[in-house]
């Protein structure tokens, strides 16, 4: 019983770690993706519609995105940061393009909006697509590592259950022997 309690406590700690680190990091990746898509749409709407308020909305989402990236970098649970670095670098490159487009679009002339629209098509949209691809790779890496840990924990749990059951069978046999030491009872597993 004590071994079971200890094993359950260890399992709880490991699953809590999975939720806090792997699932938490994946949630932040999702937040990043939402924020850069909202920022991109606001930017596009501002340029096409000439609404400067949407430029402010885009910049607000870019700022939210920076906070998300900082949180992701601090929470990221894996030692291999290749996918993380690729995603962060791509998103940060997109942020630079977005700010450049905002500055051009603030000219509030037909020429500046045309120039901003060209920048969206040539620079912004491809960077968003690249960020989406890198985000997919990052989310997949986190999910695969999470699955490995869960499989390992499942195996550990099954082994622990087997050990506890074997200990209970042996303890029962010993108690039965103590109750009737002359019996020739055989216990088969």
N, C-alpha and C positions, 0 to 999 in steps of 0.2 A: 504494500500500500504506500509506504514511504517512497519507494522507487518510482511508483506511478505518479505520485504528486510531484516529485522532482522532475520527471520527464515531461509532465504536463506544463510545469513552470518554464522549462527550457523551450518547449514548443511554442508557448505563448510569447515568449521573448523574441523568438525567431520570426514568428508570423507578424508580430508588431513591427519588427524591423523591416520586413517586406512591405508592409502597408506604409510605414513612414517614409522609407527611402525609395523603393522602386515604384510603387503606385504613386507616391507623392511627386517624384520626378516626372513620371509620365503625365500626371495632371498638369504640371507646370509646362511641359512641352505642348499640351493641348491649349493651355491659356496663351502661350506664345503664338501659336498658329491662329487662334481666334483674333488676337490683338493685331497681328500683322495683316490679316485679311480685312478686318474692319478699317484699319488705317489705310490700306490700299484702296478700298472702296470709297472711303471718305475723300481721299486724294483725287481719285478719278472723278467723283461727283463734283468736287470743287473746281477742277480744271474744266470739265465739260459744261458745267452749269454756271460757272463764274461766281459761286457762293464762297466767300472768304471764310465764313463760319466753319465750313467743312474742312478748310485747311487747319483751323485750330483743333478740330476734332481729330484729324489725322495726327497732328503733333502730340496731342494728349495720348493717343494710343501708342505712338512711338515711345513716349516716356514710360507708359505702362509696360511696354515690351522690354525696355531696358531694365526695369525692376524685376520682371519675370526672368530675364536672362541671368541676372545676378543671383536670384534665388535658386535657379536651376544649377548654376555652377557650384553653389555652396552645398546643395542637397545631393548632387549627383553621386550615386553610390559605387560606381565602378572605378577601378584603377585605370583601365584603358579608357582614355578620354578622347579617342580619335573621332568617334561619331559626334560627341558633344562639341568638340572644338570645330568640326566642320559645320555643324548647325549654327553655332554662335557666330562664327566668322561670316557665314552666308547671310544671316539675319542682320548683323552689324553692317555689312556691305549694302544691304537693302536700305537700312536706316539712312545711310549717307545719301543714297540716291533719292530717297523720299524727301529728305531735308533740302536737297538741291532743287527738286521739283517744286516744293513749297516756296522756296525763295524766288524761283522763276515765276510761278503763278501769282505771287503777290504783286507783280507788276501791274496786274489788273487791266491789261490791254489785250486786244484780240491777238496781237503778235506774241505776247508772253504766254497766253493760254495755248496758242498753237505750239509754241516751243515746248511748253510743259507737257502737252499731249504727246508730242513726239518722244520726249524723254520717258513718259510712262510706257509707251509702246516698245521703245528700244532698250530701256534699261530696267525700269521698275518691274514690269510684268515678268520678264525672264528671271529676275532675281527672286521674285515671289515664287515662281515655279521651282526654282532651284532650292529655295528654303523649304518648300513643301516636300520635295524629294529627300532632302537631308533630315527633315523632321520625321518622315516615315522611317528612314533608316535608324534614327535615334530611338524612336518609339519601339521599333521591332527589336533592337538590341536590348533595351530595358526589359521588354516582355520575355524575350528568350532567356535572359539571365534569371528573371523572376521565376519562370517555369522550371528552370534547372534547380533552383533552391527549393521550390515546392516539392518537386519530385524527390529530392534528397531528403527533405523533411518527412515525406510520406514513407520512404524506405526506413528511415530511422524509427519512425513511429511503429511500423509493422514489426521491426526487429525487437523493439522494446516491449511491445505487447506479447510477442512470442516468449521473451525471456520472463516476463511477469507470469504468464500462464504456466510455463515450465516450473517456475519457483513455487507457484501455488500447488501444482500437482505433487511436487516433491515434498512440500510442507504437509500436504494432506496425507501422503503415504507415511511420513514420519510420525504424524499424530496417530494415525490408525495403528501403526506398529507399537506405539507407546501404550495405547489403550488395550491392545490384545497382542502382547509380544510373542505368544505361542502360535499365532495364526500363520499359516503358510500362504497367505494371500499374495497374489502376484498382481502387480500393477503394470499394465502395458500402455504404452503411449501410442 
